[in-house]
Amino acid sequence: MPDGSSVEAAFEILVGKWKPVILLHLFKHETMRFAELHKAIPDITKKMLTAQLRELAFHDIVHREIILHIPPKVEYSLTEYGKKMIPLLQAINDWGMSHAAYMNELYGIEKSKSE
Protein backbone atom coordinates (compact mmCIF):
# COMPACT_ATOMS: atom_id res chain seq x y z
CA MET A 1 0.00 0.00 0.00
CA PRO A 2 1.44 3.40 -0.92
CA ASP A 3 2.13 5.87 1.82
CA GLY A 4 0.00 8.97 2.18
CA SER A 5 2.51 11.33 0.62
CA SER A 6 2.59 9.49 -2.71
CA VAL A 7 -1.21 9.43 -2.87
CA GLU A 8 -1.30 13.13 -2.01
CA ALA A 9 1.19 13.87 -4.80
CA ALA A 10 -1.01 12.04 -7.32
CA PHE A 11 -4.20 13.70 -6.11
CA GLU A 12 -2.56 17.13 -6.30
CA ILE A 13 -2.65 16.67 -10.08
CA LEU A 14 -6.11 15.10 -10.31
CA VAL A 15 -8.13 16.80 -7.58
CA GLY A 16 -10.70 19.25 -8.73
CA LYS A 17 -13.66 19.29 -11.00
CA TRP A 18 -11.80 20.35 -14.12
CA LYS A 19 -8.31 18.85 -14.29
CA PRO A 20 -9.39 15.31 -15.21
CA VAL A 21 -11.82 16.71 -17.80
CA ILE A 22 -9.09 18.90 -19.33
CA LEU A 23 -6.68 15.97 -19.41
CA LEU A 24 -9.20 13.66 -21.06
CA HIS A 25 -9.86 16.24 -23.79
CA LEU A 26 -6.14 16.64 -24.42
CA PHE A 27 -5.76 12.86 -24.50
CA LYS A 28 -8.58 12.55 -27.05
CA HIS A 29 -7.54 15.44 -29.27
CA GLU A 30 -3.75 15.46 -28.65
CA THR A 31 -3.44 19.24 -29.22
CA MET A 32 -6.03 21.91 -28.50
CA ARG A 33 -6.06 25.67 -28.47
CA PHE A 34 -7.41 27.52 -25.44
CA ALA A 35 -10.63 28.46 -27.24
CA GLU A 36 -11.18 24.84 -28.31
CA LEU A 37 -10.74 23.64 -24.73
CA HIS A 38 -13.12 26.31 -23.47
CA LYS A 39 -15.71 25.36 -26.08
CA ALA A 40 -15.32 21.65 -25.22
CA ILE A 41 -15.88 22.42 -21.51
CA PRO A 42 -18.57 25.13 -21.61
CA ASP A 43 -19.23 25.23 -17.85
CA ILE A 44 -15.66 26.22 -16.97
CA THR A 45 -14.80 29.91 -16.74
CA LYS A 46 -11.85 31.25 -18.71
CA LYS A 47 -10.17 32.23 -15.46
CA MET A 48 -10.52 28.70 -14.04
CA LEU A 49 -9.36 27.09 -17.29
CA THR A 50 -6.29 29.33 -17.30
CA ALA A 51 -5.51 28.49 -13.66
CA GLN A 52 -5.94 24.74 -14.17
CA LEU A 53 -3.77 24.75 -17.31
CA ARG A 54 -1.05 26.70 -15.47
CA GLU A 55 -1.05 24.19 -12.62
CA LEU A 56 -0.87 21.26 -15.04
CA ALA A 57 1.96 22.97 -16.93
CA PHE A 58 3.82 23.62 -13.66
CA HIS A 59 3.73 19.88 -12.91
CA ASP A 60 4.93 19.11 -16.49
CA ILE A 61 1.70 17.29 -17.31
CA VAL A 62 0.64 19.75 -20.01
CA HIS A 63 2.83 21.50 -22.56
CA ARG A 64 1.95 25.09 -23.48
CA GLU A 65 3.23 26.25 -26.86
CA ILE A 66 2.93 29.81 -28.09
CA ILE A 67 2.71 30.00 -31.88
CA LEU A 68 3.78 33.38 -33.14
CA HIS A 69 1.34 34.10 -35.90
CA ILE A 70 -0.84 37.12 -36.28
CA PRO A 71 -2.78 36.81 -34.10
CA PRO A 72 -0.64 34.60 -31.86
CA LYS A 73 -2.21 31.41 -30.58
CA VAL A 74 -1.47 29.03 -27.74
CA GLU A 75 -1.75 25.28 -28.05
CA TYR A 76 -1.88 22.75 -25.24
CA SER A 77 -0.94 19.08 -25.32
CA LEU A 78 0.07 16.35 -22.92
CA THR A 79 3.80 16.09 -22.28
CA GLU A 80 5.54 12.72 -22.54
CA TYR A 81 5.47 12.67 -18.74
CA GLY A 82 1.76 13.58 -18.75
CA LYS A 83 1.00 10.73 -21.17
CA LYS A 84 1.95 8.32 -18.39
CA MET A 85 -1.37 9.31 -16.79
CA ILE A 86 -3.43 8.03 -19.74
CA PRO A 87 -4.10 4.54 -18.26
CA LEU A 88 -5.14 6.15 -14.98
CA LEU A 89 -7.43 8.65 -16.72
CA GLN A 90 -8.95 5.89 -18.83
CA ALA A 91 -9.57 3.76 -15.73
CA ILE A 92 -11.21 6.71 -13.92
CA ASN A 93 -13.35 7.46 -16.97
CA ASP A 94 -14.41 3.81 -17.31
CA TRP A 95 -15.24 3.58 -13.60
CA GLY A 96 -17.22 6.83 -13.78
CA MET A 97 -19.32 5.50 -16.66
CA SER A 98 -19.87 2.24 -14.78
CA HIS A 99 -20.81 4.14 -11.62
CA ALA A 100 -23.32 6.32 -13.50
CA ALA A 101 -24.93 3.19 -14.97
CA TYR A 102 -25.00 1.57 -11.52
CA MET A 103 -26.62 4.64 -9.94
CA ASN A 104 -29.17 4.71 -12.73
CA GLU A 105 -29.91 1.02 -12.13
CA LEU A 106 -30.03 1.49 -8.36
CA TYR A 107 -32.02 4.73 -8.16
CA GLY A 108 -33.24 5.39 -11.68
CA ILE A 109 -31.16 8.53 -12.01
CA GLU A 110 -28.53 9.55 -14.53
CA LYS A 111 -26.21 11.35 -12.09
CA SER A 112 -25.56 10.87 -8.41
CA LYS A 113 -27.84 12.82 -6.05
CA SER A 114 -24.83 14.64 -4.60
CA GLU A 115 -24.50 16.82 -7.69
C-alpha positions in Angstrom: 0.0 0.0 0.0 1.4 3.4 -0.9 2.1 5.9 1.8 0.0 9.0 2.2 2.5 11.3 0.6 2.6 9.5 -2.7 -1.2 9.4 -2.9 -1.3 13.1 -2.0 1.2 13.9 -4.8 -1.0 12.0 -7.3 -4.2 13.7 -6.1 -2.6 17.1 -6.3 -2.7 16.7 -10.1 -6.1 15.1 -10.3 -8.1 16.8 -7.6 -10.7 19.3 -8.7 -13.7 19.3 -11.0 -11.8 20.4 -14.1 -8.3 18.9 -14.3 -9.4 15.3 -15.2 -11.8 16.7 -17.8 -9.1 18.9 -19.3 -6.7 16.0 -19.4 -9.2 13.7 -21.1 -9.9 16.2 -23.8 -6.1 16.6 -24.4 -5.8 12.9 -24.5 -8.6 12.5 -27.0 -7.5 15.4 -29.3 -3.8 15.5 -28.7 -3.4 19.2 -29.2 -6.0 21.9 -28.5 -6.1 25.7 -28.5 -7.4 27.5 -25.4 -10.6 28.5 -27.2 -11.2 24.8 -28.3 -10.7 23.6 -24.7 -13.1 26.3 -23.5 -15.7 25.4 -26.1 -15.3 21.7 -25.2 -15.9 22.4 -21.5 -18.6 25.1 -21.6 -19.2 25.2 -17.8 -15.7 26.2 -17.0 -14.8 29.9 -16.7 -11.9 31.3 -18.7 -10.2 32.2 -15.5 -10.5 28.7 -14.0 -9.4 27.1 -17.3 -6.3 29.3 -17.3 -5.5 28.5 -13.7 -5.9 24.7 -14.2 -3.8 24.8 -17.3 -1.1 26.7 -15.5 -1.1 24.2 -12.6 -0.9 21.3 -15.0 2.0 23.0 -16.9 3.8 23.6 -13.7 3.7 19.9 -12.9 4.9 19.1 -16.5 1.7 17.3 -17.3 0.6 19.7 -20.0 2.8 21.5 -22.6 2.0 25.1 -23.5 3.2 26.2 -26.9 2.9 29.8 -28.1 2.7 30.0 -31.9 3.8 33.4 -33.1 1.3 34.1 -35.9 -0.8 37.1 -36.3 -2.8 36.8 -34.1 -0.6 34.6 -31.9 -2.2 31.4 -30.6 -1.5 29.0 -27.7 -1.7 25.3 -28.1 -1.9 22.7 -25.2 -0.9 19.1 -25.3 0.1 16.4 -22.9 3.8 16.1 -22.3 5.5 12.7 -22.5 5.5 12.7 -18.7 1.8 13.6 -18.7 1.0 10.7 -21.2 2.0 8.3 -18.4 -1.4 9.3 -16.8 -3.4 8.0 -19.7 -4.1 4.5 -18.3 -5.1 6.2 -15.0 -7.4 8.6 -16.7 -9.0 5.9 -18.8 -9.6 3.8 -15.7 -11.2 6.7 -13.9 -13.3 7.5 -17.0 -14.4 3.8 -17.3 -15.2 3.6 -13.6 -17.2 6.8 -13.8 -19.3 5.5 -16.7 -19.9 2.2 -14.8 -20.8 4.1 -11.6 -23.3 6.3 -13.5 -24.9 3.2 -15.0 -25.0 1.6 -11.5 -26.6 4.6 -9.9 -29.2 4.7 -12.7 -29.9 1.0 -12.1 -30.0 1.5 -8.4 -32.0 4.7 -8.2 -33.2 5.4 -11.7 -31.2 8.5 -12.0 -28.5 9.6 -14.5 -26.2 11.3 -12.1 -25.6 10.9 -8.4 -27.8 12.8 -6.0 -24.8 14.6 -4.6 -24.5 16.8 -7.7 
